[in-house]
Amino acid sequence: MHVEVLSEERLEEWAEFLKALAHPIRLRIISVLIEGRQCVKNLSDLLNTSQPNVSQHLSILRNKGIVGCKRDGSIVCYYIKDERAVKIYEILNKEV
């Protein structure tokens, strides 16, 4: 089996991407957003954590391009922007 060696730049990109996902709350956010767009209040309720905590984690995910957001009046809804996050979550969710 031949495995392609990634460039240093690509390895750095993947490391940053994986670091952004590497928190239980952020992984739970991804699991909820897989089902569809959600606002911070709904995420907070579903994850049983405070809105400021959810917002902080969403900010990290948004800064890495993993999630995006769309404003509807005063409500901001989040969605998965980078499908690699869905693939990573699906891998993690498989029984070994």
Contacts in CASP RR format, 6 or more apart in sequence:
PFRMAT RR
TARGET T0000
AUTHOR 0000-0000-0000
METHOD contacts of the structure
MODEL  1
MHVEVLSEERLEEWAEFLKALAHPIRLRIISVLIEGRQCVKNLSDLLNTS
QPNVSQHLSILRNKGIVGCKRDGSIVCYYIKDERAVKIYEILNKEV
6 14 0 8 1.000
16 64 0 8 1.000
17 64 0 8 1.000
17 66 0 8 1.000
17 82 0 8 1.000
17 84 0 8 1.000
18 88 0 8 1.000
20 26 0 8 1.000
20 60 0 8 1.000
20 61 0 8 1.000
20 63 0 8 1.000
20 64 0 8 1.000
20 66 0 8 1.000
21 27 0 8 1.000
21 30 0 8 1.000
21 61 0 8 1.000
21 66 0 8 1.000
21 85 0 8 1.000
21 88 0 8 1.000
23 57 0 8 1.000
23 60 0 8 1.000
25 47 0 8 1.000
25 49 0 8 1.000
25 53 0 8 1.000
25 54 0 8 1.000
25 57 0 8 1.000
26 57 0 8 1.000
26 60 0 8 1.000
26 61 0 8 1.000
27 89 0 8 1.000
27 92 0 8 1.000
28 47 0 8 1.000
29 43 0 8 1.000
29 47 0 8 1.000
29 54 0 8 1.000
29 57 0 8 1.000
29 58 0 8 1.000
29 61 0 8 1.000
29 67 0 8 1.000
29 78 0 8 1.000
30 61 0 8 1.000
30 66 0 8 1.000
30 80 0 8 1.000
30 85 0 8 1.000
30 86 0 8 1.000
30 89 0 8 1.000
31 89 0 8 1.000
31 93 0 8 1.000
32 38 0 8 1.000
32 43 0 8 1.000
32 46 0 8 1.000
32 47 0 8 1.000
33 67 0 8 1.000
33 78 0 8 1.000
33 79 0 8 1.000
33 80 0 8 1.000
34 80 0 8 1.000
34 86 0 8 1.000
34 89 0 8 1.000
36 79 0 8 1.000
36 80 0 8 1.000
37 70 0 8 1.000
37 77 0 8 1.000
37 78 0 8 1.000
37 79 0 8 1.000
38 46 0 8 1.000
38 77 0 8 1.000
38 78 0 8 1.000
39 75 0 8 1.000
39 76 0 8 1.000
39 77 0 8 1.000
39 78 0 8 1.000
40 51 0 8 1.000
40 54 0 8 1.000
40 55 0 8 1.000
40 58 0 8 1.000
40 76 0 8 1.000
40 78 0 8 1.000
41 51 0 8 1.000
43 54 0 8 1.000
43 58 0 8 1.000
43 78 0 8 1.000
44 50 0 8 1.000
44 51 0 8 1.000
44 53 0 8 1.000
44 54 0 8 1.000
47 54 0 8 1.000
58 67 0 8 1.000
58 69 0 8 1.000
58 78 0 8 1.000
61 67 0 8 1.000
61 85 0 8 1.000
62 68 0 8 1.000
62 69 0 8 1.000
62 78 0 8 1.000
64 82 0 8 1.000
65 81 0 8 1.000
65 82 0 8 1.000
66 80 0 8 1.000
66 81 0 8 1.000
66 82 0 8 1.000
66 84 0 8 1.000
66 85 0 8 1.000
67 78 0 8 1.000
67 79 0 8 1.000
67 80 0 8 1.000
67 81 0 8 1.000
67 82 0 8 1.000
67 85 0 8 1.000
68 78 0 8 1.000
68 79 0 8 1.000
68 80 0 8 1.000
68 81 0 8 1.000
69 76 0 8 1.000
69 77 0 8 1.000
69 78 0 8 1.000
69 79 0 8 1.000
70 76 0 8 1.000
70 77 0 8 1.000
70 79 0 8 1.000
71 77 0 8 1.000
80 86 0 8 1.000
END
